[in-house]
Amino acid sequence: MVPTQHLYCREGTSFGCGSNDRPNHIWEYLPEWYKMLVIKPGIGHTPFFLLFILYFNRMRYNTLTVLPFVALIGKSLATPVKRSQVNGITSDAATFAQSSFDYVIVGGGTAGLVLAARLTEDSAVSVGVIEAGEPRFDDLNVDTPAYLGQALFNPLYDWVYETVPQTTLNGRSVPLNLGKMIGGSSALNFMIWQRGSQGDYDNWSQLGIDGGWDWAGLLPYFEKTENVTSGPLDTPYNFTERAGSGFGEGNSGPIAVSYNNFYSTLEGPYAQSLLSLGVPENADPDNGDTTGLFNSAASVDVQTGNRTYSGRNYLLPNVGRSNLAVLVGAQATKIQFSQDGGNATATGVQFTSGGTNYTVSADKEVILSTGSLRTPQLLELSGIGDEARLSALGIPVVVANSDVGENLQDHQTLNSGFLLVDPDIPTIDTLFSNASFAATQMEQYLTDHTGFFTYTPSALSFHPLQQFWTDDELDAALAQLQTEIAQTNVSSFISKQFQLQIDNIKQGQVAQMELLFVAGVLGASSNDQQNFVDMSNFASRPFSRGSVHINTTDPLAYPQIDTAYLQYTFDKQVLIKGAQVTRNLSQTAPLSNFVSSPLSPSANVTTDQDFENYIIENVGTEWHQVGTASLGPFGEGGVVASDLIVYGTSNLRVVDASIMPMQIGAHIQATVYAIAEKAADIIKAAQ
């Protein structure tokens, strides 16, 4: 729009608005290139323009004096002046909102900080990150591996979500933990580092998803993110080759990955008992086959003994870049769009900080990296979702897509605790119950970065169901599953997933169940002189499908999360079998020599029905929610296309675990990093 006359004219002068021999304003005298600069939003050339007016007026249109000044201004504007730019980690929301960014990333967690680091490798690209949490660098609850679980339920680190009451769990709500700090859940999780099986990722491509979203397409990005130090040969597992020495391990990525330098007295007996049940060993689970018992890697730096995560290893080395700003203590509330026919264009993000609302503009793209529980909430608050749901809340519909927030999948978890015979065997709990032992271990940890404070769970095993089920048991369970599916109104997208899952189960090549051993009680800090161990089992590829939706326009309210745990009897049966296997393990030599009795479930829990009742009262999350903004064809389950652009928009992307269309039989941390690395290359290629 042409500037209005009164901005540039003064009454009572020859340069006045009513002059008969002068133009009504000087707009006609300005070159076209300068007009375009003045009317372009956000350039901020008003001071130059006012100087031009004053000089023009004083010289009374003397062409010889005006033209040199125009040339001077033209030279000064040859390089556009950006708005004020903040950089580094900041809590200055006002300056951040006034800054100029090409990309605005919502969420400074696992994926978001990978993107921030990779995109700002180009100094001509500016990135602003909005993170609700704060930095927790040099915090023992984050850095120290043996403190795994200590930050759970602490609002300084954790969003502390919970599900809606679950009808399948007698109305019980299940707590869901999600990292709320720089680094997100990569700073809160249990540091287990693994890839899924090849079949896990190849399933995605069979859902109509192209663009290299399969094992072959992701493998280079697994390698790109990691720097693996192979493990020692002398371990309780007695494998014939070093863990982490196989083909395809990354050795130059930002995330340092290592293997335990310390094992408790109990890993060896546990492994021997498990192998005696016919479970094979797997010295190289990163080769596309995760089945069997293996010595798990962890996101721990062998040089420091500390956790590695996106905040420390992607952000900190690059935080001094002038083109990168990370705003902390700020929560995104809505994505702004412009729409002039065709797809909607994301123009910025509204956020709140310190009780004040702001908006920051994005010149190129907005990227959501807030995870499977928050990303669908932001999409719906911004007008992308089921039309009926949004209209009922009075939210203008920008893109109608009923698949937003659907397809929620989560690994279902059951922990079994066992009392040890010897109360003096060191476990994680001993670090909290024995002050002198803890002091000695802390000195070792701080001095040479070894010992019990560097401990992470390493005894992992993944199993096809044929390992523990008879053919008749499996056939009967699958027949009941297919009957229940037929009675359920599932979408064609989920129906395709179910068929792939059933085929995988029958083939017996992709893990369906996980067992994990911990020398201590997960997340506990007991002063009790008794000693315990945890043996957990997980339904690795459940059929249950839940959802995440809003039920209010309040952006600070938590979404309605329905995990639909145990929606199908089959998922319950997998957990029952896993609990029975861990009970059997505790009674199998040599582990049985160390275990006194089952603690939870108690020794009185013996029958299938007993275990089922216990599971209903105790099943929980493994913190691996995926699928709520899924890759896939539009109208057939997809929220994002293969380039991660949200359907119906031109420049809004999602980069986090919510794009995973199907759950994998593995801990998802490494996969989320690989997704983010791949996304960074996709975005760079589109620039």
C-alpha positions as CSV (number, residue, x, y, z in Angstrom):
1,M,0.0,0.0,0.0
2,V,1.3,3.5,-0.9
3,P,2.1,5.5,2.2
4,T,-0.6,8.1,3.0
5,Q,0.0,11.7,2.2
6,H,0.0,13.1,5.7
7,L,3.0,11.1,6.6
8,Y,5.3,13.0,4.3
9,C,3.9,16.6,4.0
10,R,4.1,19.7,6.2
11,E,1.6,22.5,6.1
12,G,2.9,26.1,5.7
13,T,5.9,25.3,3.6
14,S,6.6,25.1,-0.1
15,F,6.7,21.4,0.6
16,G,3.2,21.6,2.0
17,C,0.2,19.4,1.3
18,G,-1.8,22.2,-0.4
19,S,1.0,23.6,-2.6
20,N,-0.2,24.3,-6.1
21,D,3.2,24.1,-7.7
22,R,4.5,21.0,-5.9
23,P,3.3,17.4,-5.7
24,N,1.1,16.6,-2.7
25,H,3.9,14.4,-1.4
26,I,7.4,13.2,-2.4
27,W,6.4,9.7,-3.2
28,E,6.5,10.5,-6.9
29,Y,10.2,11.4,-6.6
30,L,11.3,8.1,-5.1
31,P,12.9,5.4,-7.2
32,E,10.9,2.2,-7.5
33,W,13.5,0.1,-5.7
34,Y,13.2,2.4,-2.7
35,K,9.5,2.3,-2.7
36,M,9.6,-1.5,-2.6
37,L,12.0,-1.4,0.4
38,V,9.8,1.1,2.3
39,I,6.6,-0.8,1.9
40,K,8.1,-4.2,2.7
41,P,7.1,-5.2,6.2
42,G,9.8,-5.4,8.8
43,I,12.7,-3.7,6.8
44,G,12.7,-0.7,9.1
45,H,14.1,2.0,6.8
46,T,12.0,4.8,8.3
47,P,15.0,6.6,9.8
48,F,16.7,6.7,6.3
49,F,13.5,7.9,4.7
50,L,13.0,10.8,7.3
51,L,16.6,11.9,6.6
52,F,15.8,11.9,2.9
53,I,12.7,14.1,3.5
54,L,14.6,16.6,5.6
55,Y,17.4,16.9,3.2
56,F,15.0,17.1,0.2
57,N,12.9,19.9,1.9
58,R,16.0,21.9,2.8
59,M,17.5,21.8,-0.6
60,R,14.3,22.9,-2.3
61,Y,14.4,20.2,-4.9
62,N,17.9,21.1,-6.1
63,T,18.5,18.1,-8.4
64,L,22.2,18.3,-8.0
65,T,22.0,17.9,-4.3
66,V,19.1,15.5,-4.2
67,L,20.5,12.9,-6.5
68,P,23.8,12.4,-4.6
69,F,21.8,11.9,-1.4
70,V,19.6,9.4,-3.1
71,A,22.7,7.5,-4.3
72,L,24.1,7.6,-0.7
73,I,20.8,6.1,0.6
74,G,20.8,3.5,-2.1
75,K,24.3,2.4,-1.2
76,S,23.4,2.2,2.5
77,L,20.4,0.0,1.6
78,A,22.1,-2.3,-0.8
79,T,22.3,-4.8,2.0
80,P,18.9,-4.9,3.7
81,V,19.0,-4.1,7.4
82,K,17.4,-6.8,9.5
83,R,15.4,-6.3,12.6
84,S,17.3,-6.6,15.9
85,Q,18.7,-10.1,16.2
86,V,19.2,-12.1,19.4
87,N,21.4,-15.2,19.6
88,G,22.4,-17.9,22.0
89,I,20.2,-19.2,24.9
90,T,18.0,-16.4,26.1
91,S,14.9,-15.7,28.2
92,D,14.4,-12.2,26.5
93,A,11.1,-13.0,24.9
94,A,10.5,-9.4,23.7
95,T,13.7,-9.2,21.7
96,F,13.3,-12.7,20.4
97,A,9.8,-11.8,19.1
98,Q,11.3,-8.7,17.4
99,S,14.1,-10.7,15.7
100,S,14.2,-12.0,12.2
101,F,14.3,-15.8,11.7
102,D,14.1,-17.9,8.5
103,Y,13.0,-20.9,10.5
104,V,11.1,-21.0,13.8
105,I,11.4,-24.4,15.5
106,V,8.9,-25.1,18.3
107,G,10.5,-27.4,20.8
108,G,14.1,-27.5,21.9
109,G,14.1,-31.2,22.5
110,T,15.7,-34.3,20.9
111,A,14.8,-33.5,17.3
112,G,14.4,-29.7,17.5
113,L,18.0,-29.1,18.5
114,V,19.3,-31.4,15.8
115,L,17.5,-29.3,13.3
116,A,18.7,-26.0,14.9
117,A,22.3,-27.2,14.7
118,R,22.2,-28.5,11.2
119,L,20.2,-25.7,9.6
120,T,22.5,-23.0,11.1
121,E,25.6,-24.6,9.5
122,D,24.7,-22.2,6.7
123,S,25.5,-18.8,8.2
124,A,23.0,-17.2,5.8
125,V,20.1,-19.1,7.5
126,S,18.7,-17.9,10.8
127,V,16.9,-20.1,13.3
128,G,14.9,-19.3,16.4
129,V,13.9,-22.1,18.8
130,I,11.0,-21.8,21.3
131,E,11.4,-24.1,24.4
132,A,9.1,-24.2,27.4
133,G,11.7,-25.6,29.7
134,E,15.1,-24.3,31.0
135,P,18.7,-25.4,30.5
136,R,19.8,-28.1,32.9
137,F,23.4,-28.3,32.1
138,D,25.8,-29.6,34.8
139,D,22.8,-31.0,36.7
140,L,23.5,-34.4,38.3
141,N,19.9,-35.5,37.8
142,V,20.5,-35.1,34.0
143,D,24.2,-35.8,33.5
144,T,24.8,-38.8,35.9
145,P,23.7,-42.1,34.3
146,A,23.0,-43.9,37.6
147,Y,20.5,-41.1,38.6
148,L,18.2,-42.3,35.8
149,G,14.6,-41.8,36.8
150,Q,15.4,-39.3,39.6
151,A,14.0,-36.3,37.6
152,L,10.7,-38.0,36.8
153,F,7.7,-36.2,38.1
154,N,9.7,-33.2,39.0
155,P,8.2,-30.2,37.1
156,L,11.6,-28.6,36.7
157,Y,12.4,-31.4,34.3
158,D,9.1,-33.1,33.4
159,W,5.8,-32.1,31.9
160,V,4.1,-34.7,34.1
161,Y,1.3,-35.7,31.8
162,E,-1.3,-38.4,32.5
163,T,-3.8,-40.3,30.4
164,V,-7.5,-39.9,30.6
165,P,-9.0,-42.7,32.8
166,Q,-8.5,-45.9,31.0
167,T,-11.7,-48.1,30.8
168,T,-9.5,-51.2,30.2
169,L,-7.6,-50.4,33.4
170,N,-10.6,-50.1,35.7
171,G,-10.7,-46.3,35.3
172,R,-7.0,-45.8,36.2
173,S,-5.1,-42.9,34.7
174,V,-1.5,-43.6,33.8
175,P,1.3,-41.0,34.3
176,L,3.2,-40.1,31.2
177,N,6.6,-38.4,31.6
178,L,8.0,-36.0,29.0
179,G,11.2,-33.9,29.1
180,K,10.6,-30.2,29.8
181,M,14.1,-28.7,29.5
182,I,16.7,-28.0,26.9
183,G,17.2,-31.4,25.2
184,G,13.7,-32.6,26.1
185,S,13.3,-36.3,26.7
186,S,16.9,-37.0,25.5
187,A,17.8,-35.4,28.9
188,L,15.2,-37.4,30.8
189,N,15.2,-40.9,29.3
190,F,17.2,-44.0,30.4
191,M,19.9,-43.4,27.7
192,I,19.3,-46.8,26.0
193,W,20.7,-46.5,22.4
194,Q,19.6,-48.9,19.8
195,R,18.1,-49.2,16.3
196,G,15.0,-51.2,15.4
197,S,15.0,-54.2,13.2
198,Q,15.1,-53.7,9.4
199,G,11.5,-55.0,9.2
200,D,10.3,-52.2,11.6
201,Y,11.2,-49.5,9.2
202,D,10.5,-51.4,6.0
203,N,6.9,-51.7,7.2
204,W,6.6,-47.9,6.9
205,S,7.3,-48.0,3.1
206,Q,4.6,-50.6,2.7
207,L,2.0,-48.0,3.9
208,G,2.4,-45.9,0.8
209,I,5.2,-43.8,2.2
210,D,8.0,-42.9,-0.2
211,G,11.0,-40.7,0.2
212,G,13.4,-43.2,1.8
213,W,11.5,-43.8,5.0
214,D,12.7,-47.3,5.4
215,W,15.8,-49.1,6.7
216,A,18.0,-48.3,3.8
217,G,16.9,-44.6,3.8
218,L,17.4,-44.2,7.6
219,L,20.7,-46.1,8.1
220,P,23.0,-43.3,6.9
221,Y,21.3,-41.0,9.5
222,F,21.7,-43.4,12.3
223,E,25.4,-43.4,11.5
224,K,25.5,-39.6,11.1
225,T,24.2,-38.8,14.6
226,E,26.4,-41.2,16.6
227,N,30.1,-41.5,17.7
228,V,30.3,-45.1,19.0
229,T,33.1,-46.3,21.3
230,S,33.1,-50.1,21.2
231,G,32.6,-51.9,24.5
232,P,35.1,-54.0,26.3
233,L,35.5,-57.7,25.4
234,D,35.5,-58.7,29.0
235,T,31.9,-58.4,30.1
236,P,29.4,-60.6,32.0
237,Y,27.9,-61.6,28.7
238,N,31.0,-63.4,27.5
239,F,30.4,-62.5,23.8
240,T,33.2,-63.3,21.4
241,E,33.2,-59.9,19.9
242,R,33.1,-56.4,21.2
243,A,29.8,-54.7,21.3
244,G,29.7,-51.7,18.9
245,S,32.4,-53.1,16.6
246,G,30.1,-54.3,13.9
247,F,29.6,-52.8,10.4
248,G,27.6,-49.6,10.1
249,E,28.4,-47.9,13.4
250,G,28.9,-44.2,13.2
251,N,32.1,-42.8,14.5
252,S,32.0,-39.0,13.9
253,G,28.5,-37.9,15.0
254,P,27.7,-35.5,17.8
255,I,26.2,-38.1,20.2
256,A,28.8,-40.0,22.0
257,V,27.7,-43.6,22.4
258,S,29.4,-46.2,24.6
259,Y,29.0,-49.4,26.6
260,N,29.1,-49.8,30.4
261,N,32.5,-49.8,32.0
262,F,30.9,-51.1,35.1
263,Y,28.5,-54.1,35.6
264,S,26.9,-55.2,38.8
265,T,27.4,-58.7,40.2
266,L,24.0,-59.6,38.8
267,E,24.1,-59.1,35.0
268,G,26.1,-62.2,34.5
269,P,23.8,-64.6,36.3
270,Y,20.8,-63.0,34.7
271,A,22.3,-63.4,31.2
272,Q,23.2,-67.0,31.9
273,S,19.7,-67.9,33.1
274,L,18.1,-66.2,30.1
275,L,20.4,-68.0,27.7
276,S,19.5,-71.3,29.4
277,L,15.9,-70.7,28.4
278,G,16.9,-70.9,24.8
279,V,17.3,-67.2,24.1
280,P,20.1,-66.6,21.6
281,E,22.8,-64.0,22.1
282,N,23.2,-61.1,19.7
283,A,26.5,-59.4,19.6
284,D,25.5,-56.9,16.9
285,P,21.9,-55.8,17.3
286,D,22.5,-52.7,15.1
287,N,22.7,-54.8,12.0
288,G,19.0,-54.8,11.4
289,D,18.1,-57.7,13.6
290,T,17.5,-56.9,17.3
291,T,16.3,-60.3,18.4
292,G,18.1,-62.1,21.2
293,L,20.1,-60.9,24.3
294,F,22.6,-58.2,23.8
295,N,24.8,-55.8,25.7
296,S,23.0,-52.5,25.0
297,A,24.8,-49.2,24.1
298,A,23.9,-46.0,25.9
299,S,24.1,-42.3,25.1
300,V,26.9,-41.8,27.5
301,D,30.3,-40.2,26.8
302,V,33.1,-42.6,27.8
303,Q,35.4,-39.6,28.3
304,T,33.2,-37.9,30.9
305,G,31.0,-40.7,32.2
306,N,28.0,-38.3,31.6
307,R,24.8,-38.5,29.6
308,T,25.0,-37.2,26.0
309,Y,21.9,-35.5,24.6
310,S,20.8,-33.0,22.1
311,G,21.2,-30.1,24.4
312,R,24.8,-30.8,25.3
313,N,26.0,-32.4,22.1
314,Y,24.1,-30.6,19.3
315,L,23.3,-27.2,20.9
316,L,26.2,-26.3,23.1
317,P,29.0,-26.7,20.5
318,N,27.0,-24.3,18.2
319,V,25.3,-22.0,20.7
320,G,27.7,-19.1,19.8
321,R,26.5,-18.9,16.3
322,S,25.1,-15.5,15.5
323,N,22.3,-17.0,13.4
324,L,20.9,-19.2,16.2
325,A,18.7,-18.2,19.2
326,V,17.0,-20.5,21.7
327,L,14.3,-18.9,23.8
328,V,13.7,-20.7,27.1
329,G,10.8,-20.5,29.5
330,A,8.3,-19.8,26.6
331,Q,5.4,-22.0,25.5
332,A,4.1,-21.9,21.9
333,T,0.3,-21.5,21.8
334,K,-0.6,-21.2,18.1
335,I,0.8,-21.2,14.6
336,Q,-0.2,-18.2,12.5
337,F,-1.2,-18.7,8.9
338,S,-2.0,-16.6,5.8
339,Q,-4.2,-18.1,3.2
340,D,-4.9,-16.7,-0.3
341,G,-6.3,-19.7,-2.0
342,G,-4.4,-22.9,-2.2
343,N,-2.4,-24.1,0.8
344,A,-2.0,-22.2,4.0
345,T,1.3,-20.5,4.7
346,A,2.7,-20.5,8.2
347,T,3.9,-16.9,9.0
348,G,4.8,-17.2,12.6
349,V,4.2,-18.6,16.0
350,Q,2.3,-17.2,19.0
351,F,3.9,-17.9,22.4
352,T,3.6,-16.9,26.0
353,S,6.4,-16.1,28.4
354,G,6.2,-14.7,31.9
355,G,2.4,-14.1,31.5
356,T,2.9,-12.0,28.3
357,N,1.8,-13.1,24.8
358,Y,4.1,-12.6,21.8
359,T,4.4,-13.5,18.2
360,V,7.6,-14.3,16.3
361,S,7.7,-14.3,12.5
362,A,9.1,-17.0,10.3
363,D,10.3,-16.0,6.8
364,K,10.6,-19.5,5.5
365,E,9.1,-22.2,7.7
366,V,7.7,-23.2,11.0
367,I,8.8,-26.6,12.3
368,L,7.0,-28.5,15.1
369,S,9.3,-30.7,17.2
370,T,7.2,-31.0,20.4
371,G,6.6,-34.8,20.4
372,S,3.7,-37.1,20.0
373,L,1.7,-35.6,22.9
374,R,2.2,-31.9,22.2
375,T,2.4,-31.7,18.4
376,P,-1.2,-32.7,17.7
377,Q,-2.3,-30.2,20.4
378,L,-0.6,-27.3,18.6
379,L,-1.9,-28.4,15.3
380,E,-5.5,-28.5,16.5
381,L,-5.2,-25.2,18.4
382,S,-4.0,-23.7,15.1
383,G,-6.9,-24.9,13.1
384,I,-5.5,-28.2,11.6
385,G,-7.5,-31.2,12.6
386,D,-10.9,-32.8,12.5
387,E,-13.4,-30.3,11.2
388,A,-16.2,-31.2,13.6
389,R,-13.9,-31.2,16.7
390,L,-12.4,-27.8,15.8
391,S,-15.8,-26.2,14.9
392,A,-17.3,-27.3,18.2
393,L,-14.6,-25.4,20.0
394,G,-15.0,-22.3,17.8
395,I,-11.6,-22.7,16.1
396,P,-11.5,-21.6,12.5
397,V,-10.6,-24.6,10.3
398,V,-7.4,-24.0,8.3
399,V,-6.9,-27.6,7.2
400,A,-9.5,-30.3,7.8
401,N,-7.8,-33.6,8.6
402,S,-9.4,-36.1,10.9
403,D,-6.1,-38.1,11.2
404,V,-4.5,-35.4,13.4
405,G,-4.0,-36.8,16.9
406,E,-5.0,-40.3,15.9
407,N,-2.9,-43.5,15.7
408,L,-1.2,-43.0,19.1
409,Q,1.0,-46.0,19.9
410,D,3.0,-46.6,23.0
411,H,5.1,-49.5,24.4
412,Q,3.3,-51.0,27.3
413,T,5.4,-51.8,30.4
414,L,5.3,-54.0,33.4
415,N,8.0,-53.9,36.1
416,S,8.5,-57.0,38.3
417,G,10.5,-56.5,41.5
418,F,12.5,-59.1,43.3
419,L,14.1,-59.2,46.7
420,L,17.8,-60.3,46.8
421,V,19.2,-62.8,49.3
422,D,22.3,-60.7,50.0
423,P,21.5,-57.1,51.2
424,D,25.2,-56.2,50.6
425,I,25.3,-56.7,46.8
426,P,25.8,-53.2,45.4
427,T,22.9,-52.0,43.3
428,I,21.7,-48.5,42.2
429,D,19.8,-48.4,45.5
430,T,23.0,-48.7,47.4
431,L,24.0,-45.3,46.1
432,F,21.2,-43.9,48.2
433,S,21.2,-46.2,51.2
434,N,25.0,-46.4,51.9
435,A,26.7,-43.0,52.3
436,S,30.2,-44.3,52.4
437,F,29.7,-46.5,49.3
438,A,28.2,-43.6,47.5
439,A,31.1,-41.3,48.5
440,T,33.7,-43.8,47.2
441,Q,31.8,-44.3,43.9
442,M,31.3,-40.5,43.5
443,E,35.1,-39.9,43.9
444,Q,35.7,-42.6,41.2
445,Y,33.1,-41.1,38.9
446,L,34.5,-37.6,39.2
447,T,38.1,-38.7,39.0
448,D,38.2,-41.2,36.2
449,H,34.6,-41.3,35.1
450,T,33.9,-44.9,35.8
451,G,32.1,-46.9,38.4
452,F,28.5,-47.4,39.5
453,F,27.5,-43.8,38.8
454,T,28.1,-44.5,35.1
455,Y,25.8,-47.5,35.2
456,T,22.9,-47.8,32.7
457,P,20.7,-50.9,32.0
458,S,22.7,-53.0,29.5
459,A,21.0,-56.5,29.6
460,L,18.3,-56.1,26.9
461,S,16.7,-58.8,24.9
462,F,14.0,-58.8,22.2
463,H,11.9,-61.8,21.3
464,P,9.6,-63.1,18.7
465,L,6.6,-64.7,20.4
466,Q,7.6,-68.1,19.2
467,Q,10.4,-68.1,21.7
468,F,8.0,-68.4,24.7
469,W,4.6,-69.4,23.2
470,T,3.7,-72.8,21.8
471,D,2.3,-72.9,18.3
472,D,-1.2,-73.7,19.7
473,E,-1.0,-70.7,22.1
474,L,0.0,-68.3,19.3
475,D,-2.6,-69.6,16.9
476,A,-5.4,-69.2,19.5
477,A,-4.2,-65.7,20.4
478,L,-4.0,-64.5,16.8
479,A,-7.4,-66.0,16.0
480,Q,-8.9,-64.0,19.0
481,L,-7.1,-60.9,17.9
482,Q,-8.5,-61.1,14.4
483,T,-12.0,-61.5,15.7
484,E,-11.6,-58.5,17.9
485,I,-10.2,-56.4,15.1
486,A,-13.1,-57.4,12.9
487,Q,-15.5,-56.1,15.6
488,T,-13.7,-52.7,15.8
489,N,-14.2,-49.8,13.5
490,V,-10.6,-49.2,12.5
491,S,-9.4,-47.0,9.6
492,S,-8.0,-48.5,6.4
493,F,-4.6,-47.1,7.5
494,I,-4.6,-48.9,10.8
495,S,-6.0,-52.0,9.2
496,K,-3.0,-52.1,6.9
497,Q,-0.7,-51.7,9.9
498,F,-2.5,-54.6,11.7
499,Q,-2.0,-56.9,8.7
500,L,1.7,-56.0,8.6
501,Q,2.0,-56.7,12.3
502,I,0.2,-60.1,12.1
503,D,2.5,-61.1,9.2
504,N,5.6,-60.1,11.2
505,I,4.4,-62.2,14.2
506,K,3.8,-65.3,12.0
507,Q,7.2,-64.9,10.4
508,G,8.9,-64.7,13.8
509,Q,11.6,-62.3,12.6
510,V,10.6,-59.0,14.3
511,A,10.6,-58.6,18.0
512,Q,7.3,-58.4,19.8
513,M,8.4,-58.5,23.4
514,E,11.3,-56.9,25.3
515,L,12.9,-58.0,28.6
516,L,15.2,-55.6,30.6
517,F,17.2,-56.1,33.7
518,V,18.2,-53.4,36.2
519,A,20.4,-53.9,39.2
520,G,18.1,-51.8,41.5
521,V,14.6,-50.3,41.3
522,L,14.0,-48.0,38.4
523,G,13.6,-44.4,39.5
524,A,13.8,-45.2,43.2
525,S,16.0,-43.7,45.9
526,S,15.4,-45.9,48.8
527,N,17.1,-45.8,52.2
528,D,15.8,-49.3,52.9
529,Q,18.6,-51.8,53.8
530,Q,17.0,-54.5,51.8
531,N,18.1,-54.9,48.2
532,F,16.0,-55.3,45.1
533,V,16.3,-55.8,41.3
534,D,13.8,-55.0,38.6
535,M,13.1,-57.2,35.6
536,S,10.8,-55.4,33.2
537,N,8.8,-56.7,30.2
538,F,7.3,-54.7,27.4
539,A,4.8,-55.2,24.7
540,S,7.1,-53.9,21.9
541,R,4.6,-53.7,19.0
542,P,1.2,-53.5,20.6
543,F,-2.1,-53.3,18.6
544,S,-3.7,-50.7,20.9
545,R,-4.3,-47.4,19.1
546,G,-5.1,-44.3,21.1
547,S,-5.4,-40.5,20.5
548,V,-4.4,-37.1,21.6
549,H,-6.9,-34.2,21.2
550,I,-7.8,-30.9,22.7
551,N,-11.1,-30.3,24.5
552,T,-10.5,-26.6,25.2
553,T,-9.1,-23.5,23.4
554,D,-6.8,-22.8,26.4
555,P,-3.4,-23.5,25.0
556,L,-1.9,-24.0,28.4
557,A,-4.3,-26.8,29.3
558,Y,-3.0,-30.3,28.9
559,P,-4.4,-32.3,26.0
560,Q,-6.7,-35.3,26.4
561,I,-4.4,-38.3,26.0
562,D,-6.0,-41.7,25.6
563,T,-3.4,-44.4,25.2
564,A,-6.1,-47.1,25.0
565,Y,-3.8,-49.5,26.8
566,L,-4.8,-53.2,26.5
567,Q,-7.4,-52.3,23.9
568,Y,-6.9,-55.8,22.5
569,T,-6.6,-59.0,24.5
570,F,-3.5,-59.8,22.5
571,D,-1.5,-57.0,24.1
572,K,-2.6,-58.2,27.6
573,Q,-1.5,-61.7,26.7
574,V,2.0,-60.5,25.6
575,L,2.4,-58.8,29.0
576,I,1.1,-61.8,30.9
577,K,3.6,-64.0,29.2
578,G,6.4,-61.6,29.8
579,A,5.6,-61.4,33.5
580,Q,5.6,-65.2,33.7
581,V,9.0,-65.4,31.9
582,T,10.6,-62.9,34.4
583,R,9.1,-65.0,37.3
584,N,10.6,-68.1,35.7
585,L,14.0,-66.4,35.2
586,S,14.1,-65.5,38.9
587,Q,13.7,-69.2,39.7
588,T,16.3,-70.4,37.1
589,A,20.0,-70.9,38.1
590,P,22.3,-69.2,38.4
591,L,20.1,-66.1,39.0
592,S,17.9,-68.0,41.4
593,N,20.9,-68.2,43.8
594,F,20.7,-64.4,44.2
595,V,16.9,-63.9,44.4
596,S,15.1,-64.4,47.6
597,S,11.5,-64.0,46.5
598,P,9.2,-62.1,44.2
599,L,8.2,-58.7,45.6
600,S,5.8,-57.3,43.0
601,P,3.8,-59.2,41.8
602,S,4.0,-61.2,45.0
603,A,4.5,-64.9,45.2
604,N,0.7,-65.3,45.6
605,V,0.3,-64.2,41.9
606,T,0.5,-67.5,40.1
607,T,-2.3,-68.1,37.6
608,D,-3.0,-66.4,34.3
609,Q,-5.9,-64.6,35.9
610,D,-3.7,-63.4,38.8
611,F,-1.2,-62.0,36.4
612,E,-3.9,-60.3,34.3
613,N,-5.4,-58.6,37.4
614,Y,-1.9,-57.4,38.4
615,I,-1.2,-56.1,34.9
616,I,-4.5,-54.1,34.9
617,E,-3.5,-52.4,38.1
618,N,0.1,-51.8,37.2
619,V,0.8,-51.6,33.5
620,G,2.4,-48.3,32.5
621,T,4.4,-46.5,29.8
622,E,7.8,-47.0,28.4
623,W,7.7,-43.3,27.3
624,H,7.8,-44.2,23.6
625,Q,4.7,-42.5,22.2
626,V,4.6,-42.3,18.4
627,G,2.2,-41.8,15.5
628,T,-0.1,-38.8,16.2
629,A,1.1,-36.7,13.1
630,S,1.9,-39.7,11.0
631,L,3.6,-40.0,7.7
632,G,1.2,-41.4,5.1
633,P,-1.0,-40.5,2.2
634,F,-3.5,-37.7,2.8
635,G,-7.0,-39.0,3.7
636,E,-5.5,-42.5,4.4
637,G,-3.9,-41.8,7.8
638,G,-1.3,-39.2,6.8
639,V,-0.8,-35.9,8.5
640,V,2.5,-35.1,6.9
641,A,3.9,-36.0,3.4
642,S,7.3,-37.7,2.8
643,D,9.0,-34.2,3.0
644,L,7.3,-33.8,6.4
645,I,5.2,-30.9,5.2
646,V,1.8,-30.9,6.9
647,Y,-0.9,-31.5,4.3
648,G,-2.7,-28.4,3.3
649,T,0.2,-26.1,4.2
650,S,3.1,-24.9,2.1
651,N,5.7,-24.5,4.9
652,L,4.7,-26.1,8.1
653,R,6.7,-29.3,9.0
654,V,6.6,-31.8,11.8
655,V,9.9,-33.4,12.9
656,D,9.6,-35.6,15.9
657,A,8.3,-39.1,16.9
658,S,4.8,-38.2,16.0
659,I,5.5,-38.8,12.3
660,M,6.4,-42.5,12.9
661,P,3.4,-44.4,11.4
662,M,4.1,-47.6,13.2
663,Q,5.8,-48.5,16.5
664,I,9.2,-50.2,16.3
665,G,10.4,-53.1,18.5
666,A,13.1,-50.9,20.1
667,H,13.8,-47.9,22.3
668,I,13.0,-45.0,20.0
669,Q,15.7,-42.4,21.0
670,A,18.2,-43.2,18.2
671,T,15.4,-43.3,15.6
672,V,14.2,-39.8,16.6
673,Y,17.7,-38.5,16.1
674,A,17.9,-40.2,12.7
675,I,14.5,-38.7,11.7
676,A,15.8,-35.3,12.6
677,E,19.1,-35.7,10.7
678,K,17.2,-36.9,7.6
679,A,14.7,-34.0,8.0
680,A,17.6,-31.5,8.1
681,D,18.8,-32.7,4.8
682,I,15.3,-32.6,3.3
683,I,14.9,-29.0,4.5
684,K,18.3,-27.9,3.2
685,A,17.6,-29.4,-0.2
686,A,14.3,-27.4,-0.4
687,Q,16.0,-24.1,0.3
